[in-house]
């Protein structure tokens, strides 16, 4: 069973990571899906996405839930029937969920060279503390992208711009945490972000202050 990590990063919060190594057939044999979820699974053209989708359901099972406890609102945001907050992410061979009594968002991203070419599309104030020639440039960009993705998942509204509305404060990788703000609809929301390396990936999760 490739449960990669099961931690409680804060009181009332549980985070689980799955490394997707099983075949699609094996995963399908382990999971019972709601009709809506089964239809969504069958609509996916990539087997990797199908396996990640089912791995998320395996993580739900590990946390004491089933696919029948999970539903999505009109904006595509996941919710649990018992009122606990949940956020979901997957990338390549990793899937992760975080469940909390606080509003929370999570994202996992593979560290890739090509993120350099799109930095100006999602960074603004962050460019003042990033050094393009440094060894930590790609990891820091990946943290920033993941933080903004996690914060977007918490607010989950159309019109939010990663570049123009979400700002991540300067940080050092060794600290594994930072602060961030969302400036949107004439309101400023503050977030605490945490990050860690998972093999070649960066995992980021955020809580609203």
ZILINMO-V394013 format. One line per field, one symbol per residue. phi: phi as a letter, one per 30 degrees, with the letter a starting at -180 (. if undefined). psi: psi as a letter, one per 40 degrees, with the letter a starting at -180 (. if undefined). burial: # if it has 9 or more other C-alpha atoms within 8 Angstrom, else .. Layout:
phi=???
psi=???
burial=???
This chain:
phi=.dddabbbdbdibbbbbbcdbddddddddcbccdeddddddddddcddddddeddddddedddjcbdddcbcddciddbcddjddbbbaaahccbbbbbadcdbbbabbddbeddedceddbcbddddcdcddddcddedddddeddddddddddhbdjdcedcccbcdeaceddhaacabccahibcccbccbbadbhccccbbbbdd
psi=hfhdihigdihehhhhhhhheiidddddeehhiiddddddddehdhddddddddddddddddeeiideehiiadeehiiideeiiiiiiihbeiiiihhieihiiiihhhhideddeededeicddedeihdeidedddddddddddddddddddfiiehhddddhhhiiiidddfiaiiihhhffihiiihiiiihgbeihhhiiih.
burial=..#..#.#....########...#..##..#.#...##..#..#....#############...###.####....####...########.########.##########...#...#..###.#..........##################.....#.#######.......########.....#######.....########.
